[in-house]
Amino acid sequence: MAAKTKTTTKSARGRKQDRARVAGGQDYEVRYEAEKSGRSASAVKKAVKKVGNSRKTVERKLAH
């Protein structure tokens, strides 16, 4: 008799939520947002601290 193996499937669960947030403590996310907005990494970190980690609100803050 062959041993049964458990198959795992990768799901997209949580990925959409992750994209909607900016992790201010993650350098790669801060760099990405800084390059995207044309602002400095410290400006991105300040925006996250001031308005929270919602990507939409951070992008709005950086646009002003």
PyMOL Python script that loads the backbone (N, CA, C, O; Angstrom):
from pymol import cmd

cmd.read_pdbstr("""\
ATOM      1  N   MET A   1       0.835  -1.173   0.000  1.00  0.00           N
ATOM      2  CA  MET A   1       0.000   0.000   0.000  1.00  0.00           C
ATOM      3  C   MET A   1       0.888   1.248   0.000  1.00  0.00           C
ATOM      4  O   MET A   1       1.842   1.338   0.773  1.00  0.00           O
ATOM      5  N   ALA A   2       0.575   2.183  -0.850  1.00  0.00           N
ATOM      6  CA  ALA A   2       1.358   3.418  -0.944  1.00  0.00           C
ATOM      7  C   ALA A   2       0.936   4.381   0.163  1.00  0.00           C
ATOM      8  O   ALA A   2      -0.238   4.468   0.525  1.00  0.00           O
ATOM      9  N   ALA A   3       1.900   5.081   0.675  1.00  0.00           N
ATOM     10  CA  ALA A   3       1.602   6.059   1.730  1.00  0.00           C
ATOM     11  C   ALA A   3       0.906   7.267   1.117  1.00  0.00           C
ATOM     12  O   ALA A   3       1.290   7.751   0.052  1.00  0.00           O
ATOM     13  N   LYS A   4      -0.109   7.735   1.800  1.00  0.00           N
ATOM     14  CA  LYS A   4      -0.824   8.918   1.318  1.00  0.00           C
ATOM     15  C   LYS A   4      -0.045  10.162   1.732  1.00  0.00           C
ATOM     16  O   LYS A   4       0.438  10.265   2.860  1.00  0.00           O
ATOM     17  N   THR A   5       0.064  11.081   0.820  1.00  0.00           N
ATOM     18  CA  THR A   5       0.741  12.339   1.138  1.00  0.00           C
ATOM     19  C   THR A   5      -0.288  13.447   1.147  1.00  0.00           C
ATOM     20  O   THR A   5      -1.239  13.455   0.364  1.00  0.00           O
ATOM     21  N   LYS A   6      -0.078  14.351   2.025  1.00  0.00           N
ATOM     22  CA  LYS A   6      -0.980  15.489   2.127  1.00  0.00           C
ATOM     23  C   LYS A   6      -0.579  16.523   1.078  1.00  0.00           C
ATOM     24  O   LYS A   6       0.575  16.948   1.016  1.00  0.00           O
ATOM     25  N   THR A   7      -1.523  16.907   0.280  1.00  0.00           N
ATOM     26  CA  THR A   7      -1.228  17.928  -0.723  1.00  0.00           C
ATOM     27  C   THR A   7      -1.575  19.294  -0.152  1.00  0.00           C
ATOM     28  O   THR A   7      -2.586  19.470   0.528  1.00  0.00           O
ATOM     29  N   THR A   8      -0.732  20.226  -0.441  1.00  0.00           N
ATOM     30  CA  THR A   8      -1.002  21.593   0.019  1.00  0.00           C
ATOM     31  C   THR A   8      -1.212  22.471  -1.189  1.00  0.00           C
ATOM     32  O   THR A   8      -0.534  22.338  -2.208  1.00  0.00           O
ATOM     33  N   THR A   9      -2.134  23.342  -1.059  1.00  0.00           N
ATOM     34  CA  THR A   9      -2.381  24.304  -2.119  1.00  0.00           C
ATOM     35  C   THR A   9      -2.141  25.692  -1.576  1.00  0.00           C
ATOM     36  O   THR A   9      -2.474  26.008  -0.433  1.00  0.00           O
ATOM     37  N   LYS A  10      -1.567  26.492  -2.406  1.00  0.00           N
ATOM     38  CA  LYS A  10      -1.325  27.872  -1.998  1.00  0.00           C
ATOM     39  C   LYS A  10      -2.532  28.701  -2.400  1.00  0.00           C
ATOM     40  O   LYS A  10      -3.023  28.592  -3.524  1.00  0.00           O
ATOM     41  N   SER A  11      -2.994  29.507  -1.506  1.00  0.00           N
ATOM     42  CA  SER A  11      -4.147  30.338  -1.814  1.00  0.00           C
ATOM     43  C   SER A  11      -3.738  31.801  -1.787  1.00  0.00           C
ATOM     44  O   SER A  11      -2.661  32.151  -1.305  1.00  0.00           O
ATOM     45  N   ALA A  12      -4.585  32.622  -2.296  1.00  0.00           N
ATOM     46  CA  ALA A  12      -4.331  34.052  -2.322  1.00  0.00           C
ATOM     47  C   ALA A  12      -4.842  34.716  -1.045  1.00  0.00           C
ATOM     48  O   ALA A  12      -4.846  35.942  -0.933  1.00  0.00           O
ATOM     49  N   ARG A  13      -5.266  33.911  -0.098  1.00  0.00           N
ATOM     50  CA  ARG A  13      -5.846  34.447   1.127  1.00  0.00           C
ATOM     51  C   ARG A  13      -4.859  35.374   1.835  1.00  0.00           C
ATOM     52  O   ARG A  13      -3.739  34.974   2.154  1.00  0.00           O
ATOM     53  N   GLY A  14      -5.274  36.588   2.072  1.00  0.00           N
ATOM     54  CA  GLY A  14      -4.449  37.548   2.788  1.00  0.00           C
ATOM     55  C   GLY A  14      -3.591  38.422   1.892  1.00  0.00           C
ATOM     56  O   GLY A  14      -3.152  39.490   2.319  1.00  0.00           O
ATOM     57  N   ARG A  15      -3.344  38.003   0.679  1.00  0.00           N
ATOM     58  CA  ARG A  15      -2.471  38.791  -0.200  1.00  0.00           C
ATOM     59  C   ARG A  15      -3.093  40.126  -0.570  1.00  0.00           C
ATOM     60  O   ARG A  15      -2.408  41.148  -0.606  1.00  0.00           O
ATOM     61  N   LYS A  16      -4.385  40.117  -0.843  1.00  0.00           N
ATOM     62  CA  LYS A  16      -5.064  41.363  -1.205  1.00  0.00           C
ATOM     63  C   LYS A  16      -5.008  42.330  -0.030  1.00  0.00           C
ATOM     64  O   LYS A  16      -4.809  43.530  -0.214  1.00  0.00           O
ATOM     65  N   GLN A  17      -5.182  41.805   1.164  1.00  0.00           N
ATOM     66  CA  GLN A  17      -5.111  42.657   2.351  1.00  0.00           C
ATOM     67  C   GLN A  17      -3.704  43.205   2.530  1.00  0.00           C
ATOM     68  O   GLN A  17      -3.531  44.360   2.921  1.00  0.00           O
ATOM     69  N   ASP A  18      -2.704  42.390   2.247  1.00  0.00           N
ATOM     70  CA  ASP A  18      -1.315  42.832   2.373  1.00  0.00           C
ATOM     71  C   ASP A  18      -1.005  43.954   1.397  1.00  0.00           C
ATOM     72  O   ASP A  18      -0.290  44.896   1.738  1.00  0.00           O
ATOM     73  N   ARG A  19      -1.533  43.861   0.200  1.00  0.00           N
ATOM     74  CA  ARG A  19      -1.267  44.903  -0.790  1.00  0.00           C
ATOM     75  C   ARG A  19      -1.934  46.217  -0.418  1.00  0.00           C
ATOM     76  O   ARG A  19      -1.507  47.279  -0.871  1.00  0.00           O
ATOM     77  N   ALA A  20      -2.966  46.159   0.395  1.00  0.00           N
ATOM     78  CA  ALA A  20      -3.689  47.364   0.788  1.00  0.00           C
ATOM     79  C   ALA A  20      -3.005  48.096   1.938  1.00  0.00           C
ATOM     80  O   ALA A  20      -3.479  49.147   2.371  1.00  0.00           O
ATOM     81  N   ARG A  21      -1.901  47.554   2.434  1.00  0.00           N
ATOM     82  CA  ARG A  21      -1.197  48.141   3.576  1.00  0.00           C
ATOM     83  C   ARG A  21       0.255  48.416   3.225  1.00  0.00           C
ATOM     84  O   ARG A  21       0.845  47.742   2.381  1.00  0.00           O
ATOM     85  N   VAL A  22       0.820  49.416   3.884  1.00  0.00           N
ATOM     86  CA  VAL A  22       2.247  49.715   3.759  1.00  0.00           C
ATOM     87  C   VAL A  22       2.873  49.370   5.101  1.00  0.00           C
ATOM     88  O   VAL A  22       2.535  49.966   6.123  1.00  0.00           O
ATOM     89  N   ALA A  23       3.784  48.408   5.094  1.00  0.00           N
ATOM     90  CA  ALA A  23       4.471  48.025   6.324  1.00  0.00           C
ATOM     91  C   ALA A  23       5.636  48.989   6.518  1.00  0.00           C
ATOM     92  O   ALA A  23       6.676  48.844   5.876  1.00  0.00           O
ATOM     93  N   GLY A  24       5.467  49.965   7.395  1.00  0.00           N
ATOM     94  CA  GLY A  24       6.476  50.984   7.626  1.00  0.00           C
ATOM     95  C   GLY A  24       7.785  50.444   8.145  1.00  0.00           C
ATOM     96  O   GLY A  24       8.816  51.100   8.003  1.00  0.00           O
ATOM     97  N   GLY A  25       7.776  49.267   8.743  1.00  0.00           N
ATOM     98  CA  GLY A  25       8.994  48.669   9.264  1.00  0.00           C
ATOM     99  C   GLY A  25       9.728  47.801   8.255  1.00  0.00           C
ATOM    100  O   GLY A  25      10.825  47.318   8.537  1.00  0.00           O
ATOM    101  N   GLN A  26       9.143  47.597   7.090  1.00  0.00           N
ATOM    102  CA  GLN A  26       9.761  46.775   6.054  1.00  0.00           C
ATOM    103  C   GLN A  26      10.444  47.683   5.032  1.00  0.00           C
ATOM    104  O   GLN A  26       9.781  48.416   4.299  1.00  0.00           O
ATOM    105  N   ASP A  27      11.768  47.627   4.994  1.00  0.00           N
ATOM    106  CA  ASP A  27      12.526  48.518   4.112  1.00  0.00           C
ATOM    107  C   ASP A  27      12.119  48.408   2.653  1.00  0.00           C
ATOM    108  O   ASP A  27      12.035  49.421   1.957  1.00  0.00           O
ATOM    109  N   TYR A  28      11.862  47.183   2.174  1.00  0.00           N
ATOM    110  CA  TYR A  28      11.517  47.030   0.761  1.00  0.00           C
ATOM    111  C   TYR A  28      10.176  47.688   0.440  1.00  0.00           C
ATOM    112  O   TYR A  28      10.000  48.226  -0.653  1.00  0.00           O
ATOM    113  N   GLU A  29       9.245  47.652   1.366  1.00  0.00           N
ATOM    114  CA  GLU A  29       7.950  48.297   1.115  1.00  0.00           C
ATOM    115  C   GLU A  29       8.093  49.807   1.142  1.00  0.00           C
ATOM    116  O   GLU A  29       7.484  50.509   0.336  1.00  0.00           O
ATOM    117  N   VAL A  30       8.898  50.305   2.067  1.00  0.00           N
ATOM    118  CA  VAL A  30       9.128  51.752   2.159  1.00  0.00           C
ATOM    119  C   VAL A  30       9.835  52.234   0.893  1.00  0.00           C
ATOM    120  O   VAL A  30       9.466  53.264   0.330  1.00  0.00           O
ATOM    121  N   ARG A  31      10.856  51.490   0.444  1.00  0.00           N
ATOM    122  CA  ARG A  31      11.581  51.872  -0.786  1.00  0.00           C
ATOM    123  C   ARG A  31      10.654  51.861  -1.988  1.00  0.00           C
ATOM    124  O   ARG A  31      10.702  52.767  -2.821  1.00  0.00           O
ATOM    125  N   TYR A  32       9.808  50.838  -2.083  1.00  0.00           N
ATOM    126  CA  TYR A  32       8.874  50.746  -3.207  1.00  0.00           C
ATOM    127  C   TYR A  32       7.950  51.955  -3.237  1.00  0.00           C
ATOM    128  O   TYR A  32       7.766  52.583  -4.280  1.00  0.00           O
ATOM    129  N   GLU A  33       7.376  52.273  -2.096  1.00  0.00           N
ATOM    130  CA  GLU A  33       6.446  53.398  -2.035  1.00  0.00           C
ATOM    131  C   GLU A  33       7.171  54.722  -2.290  1.00  0.00           C
ATOM    132  O   GLU A  33       6.606  55.625  -2.907  1.00  0.00           O
ATOM    133  N   ALA A  34       8.415  54.843  -1.821  1.00  0.00           N
ATOM    134  CA  ALA A  34       9.195  56.055  -2.047  1.00  0.00           C
ATOM    135  C   ALA A  34       9.485  56.240  -3.535  1.00  0.00           C
ATOM    136  O   ALA A  34       9.337  57.340  -4.067  1.00  0.00           O
ATOM    137  N   GLU A  35       9.896  55.169  -4.201  1.00  0.00           N
ATOM    138  CA  GLU A  35      10.172  55.249  -5.642  1.00  0.00           C
ATOM    139  C   GLU A  35       8.902  55.549  -6.422  1.00  0.00           C
ATOM    140  O   GLU A  35       8.916  56.335  -7.370  1.00  0.00           O
ATOM    141  N   LYS A  36       7.819  54.929  -6.024  1.00  0.00           N
ATOM    142  CA  LYS A  36       6.546  55.100  -6.715  1.00  0.00           C
ATOM    143  C   LYS A  36       6.037  56.541  -6.609  1.00  0.00           C
ATOM    144  O   LYS A  36       5.504  57.098  -7.568  1.00  0.00           O
ATOM    145  N   SER A  37       6.214  57.130  -5.426  1.00  0.00           N
ATOM    146  CA  SER A  37       5.689  58.479  -5.207  1.00  0.00           C
ATOM    147  C   SER A  37       6.706  59.577  -5.504  1.00  0.00           C
ATOM    148  O   SER A  37       6.348  60.752  -5.583  1.00  0.00           O
ATOM    149  N   GLY A  38       7.975  59.196  -5.670  1.00  0.00           N
ATOM    150  CA  GLY A  38       9.003  60.204  -5.917  1.00  0.00           C
ATOM    151  C   GLY A  38       9.420  60.933  -4.653  1.00  0.00           C
ATOM    152  O   GLY A  38      10.029  62.000  -4.725  1.00  0.00           O
ATOM    153  N   ARG A  39       9.105  60.375  -3.510  1.00  0.00           N
ATOM    154  CA  ARG A  39       9.454  60.990  -2.229  1.00  0.00           C
ATOM    155  C   ARG A  39      10.535  60.168  -1.553  1.00  0.00           C
ATOM    156  O   ARG A  39      10.884  59.087  -2.028  1.00  0.00           O
ATOM    157  N   SER A  40      11.061  60.664  -0.461  1.00  0.00           N
ATOM    158  CA  SER A  40      12.113  59.955   0.264  1.00  0.00           C
ATOM    159  C   SER A  40      11.517  58.861   1.150  1.00  0.00           C
ATOM    160  O   SER A  40      10.324  58.861   1.454  1.00  0.00           O
ATOM    161  N   ALA A  41      12.370  57.946   1.547  1.00  0.00           N
ATOM    162  CA  ALA A  41      11.937  56.862   2.425  1.00  0.00           C
ATOM    163  C   ALA A  41      11.485  57.418   3.775  1.00  0.00           C
ATOM    164  O   ALA A  41      10.526  56.919   4.364  1.00  0.00           O
ATOM    165  N   SER A  42      12.171  58.444   4.262  1.00  0.00           N
ATOM    166  CA  SER A  42      11.763  59.022   5.554  1.00  0.00           C
ATOM    167  C   SER A  42      10.402  59.703   5.446  1.00  0.00           C
ATOM    168  O   SER A  42       9.639  59.707   6.412  1.00  0.00           O
ATOM    169  N   ALA A  43      10.086  60.283   4.278  1.00  0.00           N
ATOM    170  CA  ALA A  43       8.769  60.893   4.079  1.00  0.00           C
ATOM    171  C   ALA A  43       7.683  59.820   4.111  1.00  0.00           C
ATOM    172  O   ALA A  43       6.594  60.048   4.637  1.00  0.00           O
ATOM    173  N   VAL A  44       7.978  58.657   3.549  1.00  0.00           N
ATOM    174  CA  VAL A  44       7.019  57.547   3.563  1.00  0.00           C
ATOM    175  C   VAL A  44       6.792  57.081   4.990  1.00  0.00           C
ATOM    176  O   VAL A  44       5.651  56.881   5.405  1.00  0.00           O
ATOM    177  N   LYS A  45       7.870  56.907   5.746  1.00  0.00           N
ATOM    178  CA  LYS A  45       7.742  56.460   7.135  1.00  0.00           C
ATOM    179  C   LYS A  45       6.947  57.460   7.966  1.00  0.00           C
ATOM    180  O   LYS A  45       6.120  57.068   8.790  1.00  0.00           O
ATOM    181  N   LYS A  46       7.197  58.754   7.750  1.00  0.00           N
ATOM    182  CA  LYS A  46       6.452  59.790   8.478  1.00  0.00           C
ATOM    183  C   LYS A  46       4.970  59.745   8.113  1.00  0.00           C
ATOM    184  O   LYS A  46       4.104  59.902   8.974  1.00  0.00           O
ATOM    185  N   ALA A  47       4.686  59.529   6.828  1.00  0.00           N
ATOM    186  CA  ALA A  47       3.291  59.453   6.385  1.00  0.00           C
ATOM    187  C   ALA A  47       2.589  58.253   7.015  1.00  0.00           C
ATOM    188  O   ALA A  47       1.437  58.364   7.435  1.00  0.00           O
ATOM    189  N   VAL A  48       3.266  57.113   7.085  1.00  0.00           N
ATOM    190  CA  VAL A  48       2.679  55.913   7.692  1.00  0.00           C
ATOM    191  C   VAL A  48       2.401  56.186   9.167  1.00  0.00           C
ATOM    192  O   VAL A  48       1.356  55.802   9.692  1.00  0.00           O
ATOM    193  N   LYS A  49       3.337  56.847   9.823  1.00  0.00           N
ATOM    194  CA  LYS A  49       3.170  57.146  11.241  1.00  0.00           C
ATOM    195  C   LYS A  49       2.002  58.110  11.474  1.00  0.00           C
ATOM    196  O   LYS A  49       1.260  57.979  12.447  1.00  0.00           O
ATOM    197  N   LYS A  50       1.854  59.076  10.568  1.00  0.00           N
ATOM    198  CA  LYS A  50       0.827  60.105  10.743  1.00  0.00           C
ATOM    199  C   LYS A  50      -0.584  59.626  10.368  1.00  0.00           C
ATOM    200  O   LYS A  50      -1.537  59.881  11.104  1.00  0.00           O
ATOM    201  N   VAL A  51      -0.721  58.934   9.225  1.00  0.00           N
ATOM    202  CA  VAL A  51      -2.066  58.590   8.738  1.00  0.00           C
ATOM    203  C   VAL A  51      -2.407  57.105   8.853  1.00  0.00           C
ATOM    204  O   VAL A  51      -3.527  56.709   8.533  1.00  0.00           O
ATOM    205  N   GLY A  52      -1.469  56.281   9.301  1.00  0.00           N
ATOM    206  CA  GLY A  52      -1.724  54.858   9.407  1.00  0.00           C
ATOM    207  C   GLY A  52      -1.126  54.112   8.228  1.00  0.00           C
ATOM    208  O   GLY A  52      -0.453  54.709   7.388  1.00  0.00           O
ATOM    209  N   ASN A  53      -1.369  52.809   8.162  1.00  0.00           N
ATOM    210  CA  ASN A  53      -0.694  52.018   7.144  1.00  0.00           C
ATOM    211  C   ASN A  53      -1.547  51.672   5.926  1.00  0.00           C
ATOM    212  O   ASN A  53      -1.147  50.832   5.120  1.00  0.00           O
ATOM    213  N   SER A  54      -2.698  52.292   5.778  1.00  0.00           N
ATOM    214  CA  SER A  54      -3.514  52.071   4.588  1.00  0.00           C
ATOM    215  C   SER A  54      -2.795  52.684   3.387  1.00  0.00           C
ATOM    216  O   SER A  54      -2.450  53.866   3.392  1.00  0.00           O
ATOM    217  N   ARG A  55      -2.575  51.862   2.357  1.00  0.00           N
ATOM    218  CA  ARG A  55      -1.823  52.327   1.189  1.00  0.00           C
ATOM    219  C   ARG A  55      -2.476  53.545   0.543  1.00  0.00           C
ATOM    220  O   ARG A  55      -1.783  54.473   0.125  1.00  0.00           O
ATOM    221  N   LYS A  56      -3.796  53.546   0.461  1.00  0.00           N
ATOM    222  CA  LYS A  56      -4.500  54.670  -0.175  1.00  0.00           C
ATOM    223  C   LYS A  56      -4.262  55.980   0.586  1.00  0.00           C
ATOM    224  O   LYS A  56      -3.970  57.009  -0.023  1.00  0.00           O
ATOM    225  N   THR A  57      -4.387  55.938   1.906  1.00  0.00           N
ATOM    226  CA  THR A  57      -4.206  57.170   2.673  1.00  0.00           C
ATOM    227  C   THR A  57      -2.748  57.616   2.671  1.00  0.00           C
ATOM    228  O   THR A  57      -2.473  58.816   2.667  1.00  0.00           O
ATOM    229  N   VAL A  58      -1.820  56.681   2.675  1.00  0.00           N
ATOM    230  CA  VAL A  58      -0.397  57.042   2.611  1.00  0.00           C
ATOM    231  C   VAL A  58      -0.099  57.696   1.267  1.00  0.00           C
ATOM    232  O   VAL A  58       0.594  58.712   1.212  1.00  0.00           O
ATOM    233  N   GLU A  59      -0.616  57.122   0.188  1.00  0.00           N
ATOM    234  CA  GLU A  59      -0.389  57.707  -1.129  1.00  0.00           C
ATOM    235  C   GLU A  59      -1.004  59.094  -1.241  1.00  0.00           C
ATOM    236  O   GLU A  59      -0.411  59.989  -1.845  1.00  0.00           O
ATOM    237  N   ARG A  60      -2.191  59.281  -0.662  1.00  0.00           N
ATOM    238  CA  ARG A  60      -2.809  60.620  -0.663  1.00  0.00           C
ATOM    239  C   ARG A  60      -1.966  61.617   0.101  1.00  0.00           C
ATOM    240  O   ARG A  60      -1.776  62.750  -0.340  1.00  0.00           O
ATOM    241  N   LYS A  61      -1.457  61.190   1.256  1.00  0.00           N
ATOM    242  CA  LYS A  61      -0.622  62.066   2.087  1.00  0.00           C
ATOM    243  C   LYS A  61       0.654  62.454   1.348  1.00  0.00           C
ATOM    244  O   LYS A  61       1.082  63.607   1.404  1.00  0.00           O
ATOM    245  N   LEU A  62       1.256  61.498   0.661  1.00  0.00           N
ATOM    246  CA  LEU A  62       2.497  61.783  -0.064  1.00  0.00           C
ATOM    247  C   LEU A  62       2.268  62.648  -1.297  1.00  0.00           C
ATOM    248  O   LEU A  62       3.193  63.317  -1.759  1.00  0.00           O
ATOM    249  N   ALA A  63       1.064  62.645  -1.831  1.00  0.00           N
ATOM    250  CA  ALA A  63       0.754  63.440  -3.018  1.00  0.00           C
ATOM    251  C   ALA A  63       0.665  64.929  -2.694  1.00  0.00           C
ATOM    252  O   ALA A  63       0.829  65.761  -3.586  1.00  0.00           O
ATOM    253  N   HIS A  64       0.411  65.273  -1.452  1.00  0.00           N
ATOM    254  CA  HIS A  64       0.274  66.692  -1.082  1.00  0.00           C
ATOM    255  C   HIS A  64       1.582  67.347  -0.839  1.00  0.00           C
ATOM    256  O   HIS A  64       1.628  68.535  -0.520  1.00  0.00           O
TER     257      HIS A  64
END
""", "prot")
cmd.dss("prot")
cmd.show_as("cartoon", "prot")
cmd.util.cbc("prot")
cmd.orient("prot")
